[in-house]
Amino acid sequence: MIGLKSDREVALMTKAGEIVGKVFERLEGQIIPGVTTKELDTIAKDVIISLGGEAAFLGYKGFPGNICVSINEGVVHGIPGARRLKEGDIASIDVGVRWQGYCADGAATFTVGGISKTAQRLMDVTERSLYLGIEAARQGNRLSDIGHAIQSYVEENSFSVVRAFVGHGIGSKMHEEPEIPNFGSPNRGARLEPGMAFAIEPMINEGTSDVEILEDGWSAVTADRKLSAHFEHTIVITQNGPRVLTSWQKKKR
């Protein structure tokens, strides 16, 4: 059973989503060679607290960071620490915020200085696949249409979709029903209705779709150690189409 959010709940999630966006806007200019992933975590924490929110990831099942920072072959759940970013890296940042009991979740992959053409194309395809998935999250469509839209585009571009991690429902809890795979056949699963709220988050790999978990018990990396990218938005389905709650203003390049 997929719960439907009331106008009040959507308003609270919208505020949480605005804070997620402010974190990305602040971090974008700080993701440069030499910065540590812990320093990025501290910046994110300061933004969240200054805006009256809570870092939804901190302490979640024991996670020790305010945000997740996954570099290059890192897929998701990277723990912030002493690692310094270097020229040519790509950095996937995942941010969760709670506002007055309701959550929003977003992710984006950033360049660190100049990057390879392959890395840029991977990022572009991953971000585009997110928006194709969002476009499929419309009243009357079925749940699997989201993942089918993502998978079709990604595989047309010769990249692979991670199977081990998926999107999810979201609301008063960070992870609610249903799971939202980034792959699958169309026209399956629940019929989508206004009030459903989802975190859609394709994690796309340069090579194999397989992942491994490192010794810290959290950090997921590509099994072949090739690159991975991750983009995510929290959305709510409305009668007029999907509404993104975690949008933010990117700097012009």
Secondary structure, DSSP 8 states (H G I E B T S, - for coil): ------HHHHHHHHHHHHHHHHHHHHHHTT--TT-BHHHHHHHHHHHHHHTT-EESSTTGGG---SEEEEETTEEE-----S-B--TT-EEEEEEEEEETTEEEEEEEEEE-SS--HHHHHHHHHHHHHHHHHHHH--TTSBTHHHHHHHHHHHHHTT-EE-SS--EEE-SSSSSEEEEE-S---SS-S-B--TT-EEEE--EEESS-S-EEE-TTSS-EEETT---EEE-BEEEEEETTEEEESS-------
